[in-house]
Amino acid sequence: METQRQTPEDNLCEAIRQQAEIQTEEILRRAQEHAAGLIASAEIEADKSRRAVISAAEIEAARRREMILATVPIEVNRERSTQLGALLQAIFEKARHKLVARLDYDYRSCLVALADEALGRMSGDAFVVKLSPGDRVAYGNGLAGEIADRVKHRAGSISFVEDPGITDGGLVVQDAEGRRVWDNRLPQRLERMWPELRRQIAVRTALVAENAATEGET
């Protein structure tokens, strides 16, 4: 069989084809290397971004944790203050009830002492001692005499009248003209004394330190 002879043109075409294949392979190789480089660079950047996000999240978490921890003592003190206030208020209500109900103390002697205290804080020669109608009926002139005997060295004329406005015990003292009045009704007197009593109760029962109780009243 006769072999077809290649012409110079055929040889040129073959050379061009082979060169094209070589160049194509080189282009593909470079493209693959470039793509691999881009992928690696993208992974590095993604890792940096991920680390930055994690770091920012950790910083924010730490900041919030510090904020929460900083508020813990405040919340504890607020809750403790609320509970302390409720406890002291309960003590106040119990003391008020016992005063009004006249429990655990000599009410008659208390009236004499209240009148003595009020008259001792006032100046003048004539005074009016106001009692509740019930006390006036229950103790009569005997109480008036006891009060007069106790304060006679400090006061001149003392008269005793009923006052329907006195409903929870105690008494009111005023001068004859009504210009000076000392309110020694039991609930009102407890209200006046309560801030100091509250402080003393808190300190003596170790509910608060003495300086803290003093600051709390300012």
BATORLO-146671 format. One record per residue (C-alpha): residue number from 1; residue in one letter; x, y, z. Coordinates in Angstrom, 2 decimals, decimal comma. Layout:
N
<node NUM 'a' <X Y Z>>
...
END
This chain:
218
<node 1 'm' <0,00 0,00 0,00>>
<node 2 'e' <1,34 3,38 -0,97>>
<node 3 't' <1,94 5,78 1,97>>
<node 4 'q' <0,61 9,28 1,45>>
<node 5 'r' <3,46 11,69 1,54>>
<node 6 'q' <3,08 14,80 3,73>>
<node 7 't' <3,51 18,10 2,11>>
<node 8 'p' <5,29 21,04 3,66>>
<node 9 'e' <1,90 22,57 4,30>>
<node 10 'd' <0,86 19,48 6,28>>
<node 11 'n' <3,98 19,69 8,37>>
<node 12 'l' <3,34 23,35 9,12>>
<node 13 'c' <-0,23 22,64 10,20>>
<node 14 'e' <0,95 19,82 12,47>>
<node 15 'a' <3,54 22,05 14,06>>
<node 16 'i' <0,98 24,77 14,64>>
<node 17 'r' <-1,44 22,23 16,22>>
<node 18 'q' <1,20 20,87 18,54>>
<node 19 'q' <2,23 24,38 19,55>>
<node 20 'a' <-1,40 25,27 20,18>>
<node 21 'e' <-1,80 22,21 22,42>>
<node 22 'i' <1,31 23,16 24,38>>
<node 23 'q' <0,12 26,73 24,82>>
<node 24 't' <-3,36 25,55 25,81>>
<node 25 'e' <-1,92 23,26 28,47>>
<node 26 'e' <0,24 26,13 29,75>>
<node 27 'i' <-2,72 28,49 29,86>>
<node 28 'l' <-4,77 25,89 31,72>>
<node 29 'r' <-1,93 25,25 34,17>>
<node 30 'r' <-1,51 28,96 34,88>>
<node 31 'a' <-5,24 29,43 35,20>>
<node 32 'q' <-5,41 26,57 37,69>>
<node 33 'e' <-2,52 28,01 39,69>>
<node 34 'h' <-4,12 31,46 39,66>>
<node 35 'a' <-7,46 30,00 40,73>>
<node 36 'a' <-5,77 28,06 43,52>>
<node 37 'g' <-4,06 31,26 44,65>>
<node 38 'l' <-7,35 33,14 44,64>>
<node 39 'i' <-9,02 30,36 46,62>>
<node 40 'a' <-6,20 30,29 49,16>>
<node 41 's' <-6,28 34,08 49,47>>
<node 42 'a' <-10,06 34,02 49,88>>
<node 43 'e' <-9,75 31,37 52,58>>
<node 44 'i' <-7,15 33,47 54,40>>
<node 45 'e' <-9,35 36,56 54,23>>
<node 46 'a' <-12,38 34,57 55,30>>
<node 47 'd' <-10,41 33,19 58,24>>
<node 48 'k' <-9,31 36,71 59,20>>
<node 49 's' <-12,88 37,95 58,96>>
<node 50 'r' <-14,10 35,00 60,99>>
<node 51 'r' <-11,48 35,64 63,65>>
<node 52 'a' <-12,34 39,34 63,69>>
<node 53 'v' <-16,03 38,54 64,13>>
<node 54 'i' <-15,25 36,04 66,90>>
<node 55 's' <-12,94 38,52 68,59>>
<node 56 'a' <-15,54 41,27 68,38>>
<node 57 'a' <-18,18 38,90 69,75>>
<node 58 'e' <-15,89 37,88 72,61>>
<node 59 'i' <-15,16 41,53 73,42>>
<node 60 'e' <-18,88 42,37 73,35>>
<node 61 'a' <-19,68 39,34 75,50>>
<node 62 'a' <-17,01 40,36 78,00>>
<node 63 'r' <-18,35 43,91 78,06>>
<node 64 'r' <-21,89 42,73 78,69>>
<node 65 'r' <-20,68 40,31 81,33>>
<node 66 'e' <-18,89 43,13 83,12>>
<node 67 'm' <-22,00 45,28 82,90>>
<node 68 'i' <-24,14 42,49 84,36>>
<node 69 'l' <-21,64 41,81 87,13>>
<node 70 'a' <-21,49 45,53 87,90>>
<node 71 't' <-25,26 45,63 88,37>>
<node 72 'v' <-25,36 42,61 90,68>>
<node 73 'p' <-24,37 44,51 93,87>>
<node 74 'i' <-26,84 47,26 92,97>>
<node 75 'e' <-29,66 44,77 92,51>>
<node 76 'v' <-28,69 42,93 95,69>>
<node 77 'n' <-28,67 46,17 97,67>>
<node 78 'r' <-31,95 47,25 96,11>>
<node 79 'e' <-33,59 43,94 96,99>>
<node 80 'r' <-32,12 44,03 100,49>>
<node 81 's' <-33,33 47,60 100,94>>
<node 82 't' <-36,82 46,61 99,78>>
<node 83 'q' <-36,94 43,69 102,19>>
<node 84 'l' <-35,55 45,82 105,02>>
<node 85 'g' <-38,12 48,52 104,34>>
<node 86 'a' <-40,93 45,96 104,34>>
<node 87 'l' <-39,68 44,46 107,61>>
<node 88 'l' <-39,41 47,83 109,33>>
<node 89 'q' <-42,83 48,83 108,03>>
<node 90 'a' <-44,27 45,65 109,52>>
<node 91 'i' <-42,65 46,55 112,85>>
<node 92 'f' <-44,15 50,04 112,59>>
<node 93 'e' <-47,63 48,67 111,90>>
<node 94 'k' <-47,37 46,24 114,81>>
<node 95 'a' <-46,22 49,00 117,17>>
<node 96 'r' <-49,05 51,25 116,02>>
<node 97 'h' <-51,58 48,47 116,56>>
<node 98 'k' <-50,33 47,78 120,07>>
<node 99 'l' <-50,46 51,47 120,94>>
<node 100 'v' <-53,99 51,95 119,64>>
<node 101 'a' <-55,18 48,65 121,12>>
<node 102 'r' <-53,47 49,58 124,41>>
<node 103 'l' <-51,63 46,29 124,65>>
<node 104 'd' <-48,69 45,58 126,95>>
<node 105 'y' <-48,56 48,97 128,64>>
<node 106 'd' <-50,38 51,06 131,28>>
<node 107 'y' <-52,45 53,43 129,17>>
<node 108 'r' <-53,52 55,64 132,08>>
<node 109 's' <-49,91 56,24 133,11>>
<node 110 'c' <-49,10 56,86 129,45>>
<node 111 'l' <-51,68 59,67 129,28>>
<node 112 'v' <-50,18 61,33 132,34>>
<node 113 'a' <-46,68 61,09 130,83>>
<node 114 'l' <-47,89 62,46 127,48>>
<node 115 'a' <-49,49 65,47 129,16>>
<node 116 'd' <-46,38 66,02 131,25>>
<node 117 'e' <-44,17 65,93 128,14>>
<node 118 'a' <-46,38 68,33 126,19>>
<node 119 'l' <-46,75 70,85 129,01>>
<node 120 'g' <-43,04 70,69 129,66>>
<node 121 'r' <-42,41 71,88 126,10>>
<node 122 'm' <-44,81 74,82 126,28>>
<node 123 's' <-44,77 78,14 128,07>>
<node 124 'g' <-47,72 80,02 129,52>>
<node 125 'd' <-50,09 80,09 132,48>>
<node 126 'a' <-53,24 78,45 131,14>>
<node 127 'f' <-53,63 75,27 129,11>>
<node 128 'v' <-56,31 73,01 127,70>>
<node 129 'v' <-55,82 69,24 127,69>>
<node 130 'k' <-57,99 67,51 125,12>>
<node 131 'l' <-58,96 63,87 125,61>>
<node 132 's' <-61,12 61,51 123,60>>
<node 133 'p' <-64,69 61,26 124,89>>
<node 134 'g' <-64,05 57,62 125,78>>
<node 135 'd' <-60,98 58,44 127,87>>
<node 136 'r' <-62,79 61,31 129,57>>
<node 137 'v' <-65,58 58,97 130,59>>
<node 138 'a' <-63,31 56,06 131,49>>
<node 139 'y' <-60,86 57,96 133,65>>
<node 140 'g' <-62,91 60,97 134,75>>
<node 141 'n' <-61,59 63,63 137,04>>
<node 142 'g' <-59,08 61,26 138,59>>
<node 143 'l' <-56,89 61,45 135,49>>
<node 144 'a' <-57,19 65,23 135,41>>
<node 145 'g' <-56,05 65,34 139,02>>
<node 146 'e' <-53,05 63,08 138,33>>
<node 147 'i' <-51,97 65,24 135,40>>
<node 148 'a' <-52,45 68,44 137,40>>
<node 149 'd' <-50,45 67,08 140,32>>
<node 150 'r' <-47,60 65,98 138,08>>
<node 151 'v' <-47,18 69,30 136,27>>
<node 152 'k' <-48,37 71,80 138,88>>
<node 153 'h' <-44,87 73,11 139,45>>
<node 154 'r' <-44,66 74,12 135,78>>
<node 155 'a' <-48,17 75,19 134,80>>
<node 156 'g' <-50,92 77,41 136,09>>
<node 157 's' <-54,51 76,72 135,10>>
<node 158 'i' <-55,24 73,43 133,33>>
<node 159 's' <-58,67 72,54 131,99>>
<node 160 'f' <-59,77 69,27 130,43>>
<node 161 'v' <-62,17 68,92 127,51>>
<node 162 'e' <-63,42 66,17 125,24>>
<node 163 'd' <-62,32 66,11 121,60>>
<node 164 'p' <-64,15 63,69 119,26>>
<node 165 'g' <-61,23 64,05 116,82>>
<node 166 'i' <-59,02 62,02 119,14>>
<node 167 't' <-59,95 58,46 118,18>>
<node 168 'd' <-56,82 56,34 118,60>>
<node 169 'g' <-55,65 57,38 122,05>>
<node 170 'g' <-53,35 59,99 123,46>>
<node 171 'l' <-54,13 63,67 123,95>>
<node 172 'v' <-53,60 67,18 122,61>>
<node 173 'v' <-52,40 70,12 124,68>>
<node 174 'q' <-52,79 73,76 123,68>>
<node 175 'd' <-52,54 77,12 125,38>>
<node 176 'a' <-55,71 78,90 126,35>>
<node 177 'e' <-55,67 81,05 123,22>>
<node 178 'g' <-55,09 78,07 120,91>>
<node 179 'r' <-51,97 79,63 119,41>>
<node 180 'r' <-49,61 76,87 120,52>>
<node 181 'v' <-50,57 73,22 120,18>>
<node 182 'w' <-48,71 70,04 121,08>>
<node 183 'd' <-50,18 66,97 119,40>>
<node 184 'n' <-49,48 63,92 121,54>>
<node 185 'r' <-52,05 61,60 120,01>>
<node 186 'l' <-50,46 58,17 119,94>>
<node 187 'p' <-50,29 57,57 116,15>>
<node 188 'q' <-49,00 61,11 115,53>>
<node 189 'r' <-46,37 60,78 118,24>>
<node 190 'l' <-45,24 57,45 116,80>>
<node 191 'e' <-44,93 59,08 113,36>>
<node 192 'r' <-42,67 61,80 114,81>>
<node 193 'm' <-40,51 59,31 116,66>>
<node 194 'w' <-40,39 56,66 113,94>>
<node 195 'p' <-37,34 57,87 111,95>>
<node 196 'e' <-35,11 57,60 115,03>>
<node 197 'l' <-36,78 54,40 116,23>>
<node 198 'r' <-36,36 52,93 112,77>>
<node 199 'r' <-32,65 53,71 112,82>>
<node 200 'q' <-32,18 52,22 116,27>>
<node 201 'i' <-34,09 49,05 115,40>>
<node 202 'a' <-32,02 48,55 112,26>>
<node 203 'v' <-28,73 49,05 114,11>>
<node 204 'r' <-29,54 47,03 117,23>>
<node 205 't' <-30,79 44,07 115,23>>
<node 206 'a' <-27,71 44,28 112,96>>
<node 207 'l' <-29,92 44,75 109,90>>
<node 208 'v' <-27,61 47,56 108,81>>
<node 209 'a' <-24,42 49,17 110,03>>
<node 210 'e' <-24,89 52,22 112,19>>
<node 211 'n' <-23,31 54,61 109,68>>
<node 212 'a' <-25,47 53,18 106,88>>
<node 213 'a' <-28,61 53,62 108,96>>
<node 214 't' <-27,65 57,20 109,72>>
<node 215 'e' <-26,97 57,93 106,04>>
<node 216 'g' <-30,29 56,34 105,13>>
<node 217 'e' <-32,13 58,84 107,27>>
<node 218 't' <-30,45 61,88 105,69>>
END
